[in-house]
Amino acid sequence: MFILNSEERMHTPFRGPFDPCPPVPFKTFVVPPNQFINFQPPNLPQFSLPEALRYGTLWPALFSPYESKSKGGR
């Protein structure tokens, strides 16, 4: 089976009996981490300013790395 990170979800798309496209066994999508935080808790840990610029967020709890699924590209 596939190992997914905690933010990645998987579903099986509907395949009709007369669908001319090749079958796709499953599709994945990412749920952003801000969907799991109802409000900003006090004293939430923060990245240093250079790290925040590198990661694109000030709070480590909201950091979600992007992994490209394209073939052959960066």
N, C-alpha and C positions, 0 to 999 in steps of 0.2 A: 504494500500500500504506500501511498505518498505521505511524506512527512511535511506538514505545513506549519508555518509559524503561527503564533496566536492570533494574528490579524488577518490571515489569509483563509478564505472560505472556498468551498468547492460545491458545485451542483452539477447535476446531469441534465443537459438540455433535452427538450422534447424532440423526438424523431418521428415524423409522420410516415405512414406506409408508402407514400408516393413522393417522398422528399428526394429531389435529384442530386442534392449535395452529398459529399462523402460524410459518413457519420463522425461526429465528434463525441468521444466517450465522456468527457467532462470539461467544465470550464471553471477557472478560478478567478476570484476577485478579492481585492483588499478592502477591509473595513478600517477606516482611519482610527487611530487611537483616541481622538477627541470624542468619539462616540461612546466611549466607556467612562468618561469623566463627566459627572453631572455639573459640577461647579469647581472653581479653582480652590483647592484646599490651601489653608495657610501653611507657610514654611515649606512650600514645594521646592525640592532641590533644583538648582539652576546650573547650566553650563557656564563656563567662563565666557567672556565676550568673543574671543577668537574661536572657541569651540562652537558657540551659538551661531556665528556666521558660517562656519563650515557645515553644521548640521541643519541649519535653516529654522531652528527653533531655540528658544531660551530654556525650555524645560525638557529634561530627558524623558519624562513620562509621555510627551507628545511626539517624540522622535520615531519615525517609521522609515527605515531604509527602503529605497526603491531598487528592486532587482529587475533589470530589463529581461524580458522573455523573447526579445527579437533574436533571430538566428544570425550569427556572424557579425553583428554590429556592436558598437560600444554604447 
